[in-house]
Amino acid sequence: MSRYVSFRDFDWLLLAFVLILCGLGVMEIRSATAHTKFAGAQLRQIYWVLGGVGAMFLVSLVNYQALLDKVHWFYIAAVGSLVAVMIFGQKYLGAKRWIRLGGSTHFQPSEWVKLILILAMAKYFADHQRELSWSDFMKAGAIVGIPMLMVLAQPDLGTALTYIPIAIMGLFLGGLHWKQAAVVVLLAALCMPVAWHHMKPYQRTRLTSFLYPESDPQGSGYQVDQSLIAVGSGGIWGGKGSQTHGAFLPVPQTDFIFAAFSEEHGFVGALGVLLLYFIVLMRLTQNAHTAPDRAGTFLVMGVVAVLSFHVLVNVGMVVGFMPVTGIPLPLMSYGGSSVLFMFLALGMVMNVRMRRFVN
């Protein structure tokens, strides 16, 4: 490691806030699964967090410029892993998204693909110094679009949607003109009927049931209804968590962990969690501002885009403002693939920060 690169430049404050969120997540996972078949899940979550922290430190030591120079190989590997899911993936609830690694351990390649796409977009726009043309627009769209279509085919609409903010952030920082943005929005609107036609029936139901969950409280609206009841019953300071512990709230340790936390810790607790996420996003943005080069800025802002989208959609889903898409709450929801992705992404952010004084 160069004498100019030191862990003294590591963003320890950012790591502290991240670990607080992870700690709250572990605490809520333990509470939500205490008397269910998932009891003990918090221990596995702790192992994933510890492994993620270790991976973060390792990634921070590898110069991000070296990662960017080899991103084409990473991209090929990412696409290859999605092909492997199609061939060898484990099917669960009608979707083939995981590869079994042995025992009860599964790996979800679509999570780490987000990391590769952040690197790929940073590399593309860092080398792009001219005005953004339609050709550049199409190339950037293809970089994200190919793996996105493969994930949609699994089918995994939620994860596929998380690739979009990476493309949007890259295009925005790359010099997207408002006329180009208007054309894309118009084309997207025109393609919506086609996309709707190709969606699975349960995906259509998910996208519409959140508007009127009371119309089918025992069916498509059940998840949203129970989530709203849980959030509302928390009051200001929280309650006993009857919805969560009574097994009314679905998957409280994963997609609906914010609803479970809000029920047990009330409005004050929920507001505290959102404040922690806000601080983390502001620290990330500050690191992007102090990045030593254009590539570093694009890389960190790609992480900001994904984290912001995850938090916005998950919290919006829990309070009934957005459809249920299966997008977890970063750092708090149970799941090894999600936790590892987040810490690897933070490792790249630390990587950029530690080199901000290198000439």
N, C-alpha and C positions, 0 to 999 in steps of 0.2 A: 504494500500500500504506500503511495506517495506520501512524502513528509508533509505535503500540503493538504492531505486528506486525513482527517482525524475524527474520532467519535466525539470530540468536543463540539464539533459542528452538527452533530446529530440532533434532531428535534425531539428532545426528551419530553418537552411539555406536550407536544402532539401525542407521543406515545402514552403519556400518563392519561390523557383524556380518552384515548382509544381503549386502554385497559380498564378504565372505569366503566365504559359502555359494555365491554366484555364481561366484567364482573357482575353488572346488573343483569345481563343476559343469562349468565350461569345461575344466578340467584333465582330468576324467574323460571328458568327451565326446571330447576329442582322443585320449586313450589308447584308448578303446573303438572309435573309428571309423578309427584310423590306417591300416589296411590293408583297408578296405571301400569300398563305393561311396559311403558317406557321409563319406569323408575330407574334411576342411576344414569340417565342420559347426560346429566350435568358433568359427570366425571369424564365421559368421552369428549364433551365440549371443552373441558379444561385441557385435555391432552391435545386437542386440535389447536387451541389458542397457544399453548406452549410451543407446539411444533411450528405454528405460524410465526411466532415471535422469533424463533431460531432461523426460520427461512427468511424473514425480513432482514435480519442482520447479515445473513450471507449475501442476499441480493444487493444490499447497500454497499458491499465491498467490491462488487464487479462494476467497473466503469460503464455507465449507461450508454456511452458512445459505442462501446464494444457490442452491447446488446442490439443497438440500432443497426450496426453494420451487418449483423447476422440475422436480422429480422425476417429476411426472405426464407431462410431455412426454418425459422420458428413458425412462419405462416404455413409452409408446406406441412410441417408436423401437425399444426392445428387442424388443418383440413383433413389430414390423414386420420387423426384421432376421431373426427366426426364420422368419417367413413367406417372406422372400426366399430363405432356405436351402432351404425346401421347393420353391420354384419354380425358382431358378437355381443351387442348390447343386451342388457336384461330388461325384459318388458314388465312394467308395473302400472296397473290402472290404465291400460291401453296405450301407454307411451314407452318408447325405448330410448332412455336417456342416460343410463348408467352402464359402466363396465365393472364386473365383479373382479376385485383384486385378490380375493381369498377370504374365506370365512364370511363374516357379515360386513366386510368393508367394501364399499362401492366408490367409484370415482366418476364424477360427472364432467366430461371434457368440455362441455359448453361453457362452464364457469371459467376455466383457464383461457379459453379462446378470447374472452374479453380483454385479458392482459395482453395477448398478442396483437389484438386489434388496436389497442392504445399505442403500443410500440410502432405498429405499421403506419398508423395515421400520423404519429409524430415524425417518423422518418420521411414519409412522403411530403408533408408540408414544410419540414425543415429544409429539404432540398429544393423546395418550390419558392422561387424568389420573384417570379413575375406575377402579373395580374391573373386572377383565377379565371380560366377559360372553361367553356363547356366540356372540353376534352378532359381537363383536370377534374372537373366535377364528376364526370362519368367514371373516371379511373378510381377516384376516391370512393364513389358509390359501389363500384365492383369489389373493392377491397373488403368492405363491410358486408355487401350484399350476398356474396357467395356463401360464407359461413352462416349468415342469417337465414338464408333459404334452406340450408341443410338442417339447421336447428328447428325451423318451422316444420320440416318434414318428419320430425321425431314422433309426435308433434309436441313442441314446447314453446307456446306463444309468449309466455312470460319472459323467459331468458332471451328469446329472439328480440323482444322489444328493447332489452337493455343494451343492445348493440347500436340502436339508433342514436342515443345521445353522444356516443363516441364520434359518429360521423358528423353530427350537427356541430359539435364543439370544434372538430378539426376544420370543417368548412368555414365556420364563423371566424375562427382565428386566422384562417388562411386567406381571408379577404373576400368572403361571400358578398356579392352585390345584392341589393334589395330586389332587383328585377329577377335575378336568378332564384332567389328565395320564393318570390311570388309564383314563378312558373312551376317550381317544385311542389308548392302547396296545392296549386291547381291540379297538377298531374296526380298527386296523392289523392285528392278528393275524387277525381274521375276514376281512379283505380279501386276505390273503396268497395263499390258493388261487386267487382270481380273477386276481391279478397274475401268479401263476405260469403260469396258463393262457394269458395274453396275451403272455408272453415269447417271444422268438425261441429256437429250439433251441440256438444257440450260447451264449445268455445263461444258459439253464438249466444247460448243461454247465459254464460258468465258475463258477457259484454252488455247484456240487456237487463238482467235480473236485479242489478244494483239500483236501478232507477225506481223500481216498484217491488221491493222485496216482500212486502206484505201481500202481494197477489198470489204468492206460492210459498207460504211460510214453512211448509214441511218439505219443500222440494228445492227449487233453484234459489229461492230467497232465504233459505235456512241459515247459511253461513253469515250473510250480511246482517240478518235479524239478530242472531245471537251475539254477534260482535257489537252491534249498537247497544244491545241490552247490557253487555258486560261493561262497555265504556261508560254508559250512563249511570250504572249502579255504583260506580266507583266514587261518585260525588266529588267533593273537594279534596278530602284526605285519604280516600280509599276505604275498602270494606273487606269482608271475609273471603271474597272471591267465589261466591256460590256458582256462578256460571262456569268458571274455570274448573273448580273442584267437583262440580256436579256433572262434568263431562258434557255440558251443553255446548260449550265453545269448541269448535273443531280445531284440531292441530294447534293447541295453544303454545306449543314449544317452537313452532316454526313460523308459518305465515301469519298467525294471529297472536304472536307474542306481545305486540304492543297493546292489543285489546286486553290480554290477561294482565299485563303490567298496570294498565290504566285502571282496571277493576280493583286491583289490590292496593294501589298507591294513589289513586284519585287524580284529579286535575293537576295538583301540584307536582306529583311524581311524573306524570306524562309531560308536563311543561319542562320539568328538569331534564328529561331525556332529550327532548327536542332542542333545548338550549345546548346540551353537550354536543349534539350533532352539528349545530350551528357553529360552535367554537371550532370543532374539527375541520369543517369546511372552510372557515376563515383562515385557520392555520395553513391548510393546504393551498389556498389562494395566495397567501403571503409567500409561501415557498415558490409558487409559480412566478410571482413578481420578482423574486430575487434569483431566479435561475440564471446560470452563466451563459446560456445561449437559447436560440429559438427552439431547438429540439427539446430542451429541458422544460421550457414553458409549456409546449404542446403536450408533453408527456404528463406533467402534473395536472394540467387542466383536463386531460382525458380522465384521470382518476376522479377529479372533482365532478365531472359530468355524470359518471356512472354512479358514484355515491349519492349525489343529489337526486338522481332519477329513482334509485332504489328507495330512498327514504320517502320521497314525495309520493310514489305510487303505493308503497306499503301502508303508510299512514293514511293516505286517501282511501285506500281499500277498506281499512279497518273502520273508518268513520262513515263509510257509505258514499263517499264522493267519487270513487273510481271503481271499476269492475274488479272482481276477484281474478287475478292473473297468476297467482302462485309466486310472486316475487318476494323473497325474504327480506327481513330488516337487517341490514349489514351489522356485523359484530355482535348482535344480540340473538338472532334466530339460530336455532340448532341446525348444524349441518357442516361437515368437514370441508366440502368443496368450496362453499361460500366463504368460510372463515379463512381458508388458505389463500383464496383469490385476493381477499381484502388485505391480508398481511403481505403478500407478494407485491401488490400494488403499492402499499405503503413503503415497502422496501425500495421500490423504484423512486418514490418521492424522496426518501432519505438519501438515496444515491445522488439525486440531483442537488439536494441541499448541501451535502457534504463537499460538493465540488464547486460551490458557487464562488469561491475565492481563487480557484485554479485558473491560471492564465492560459 
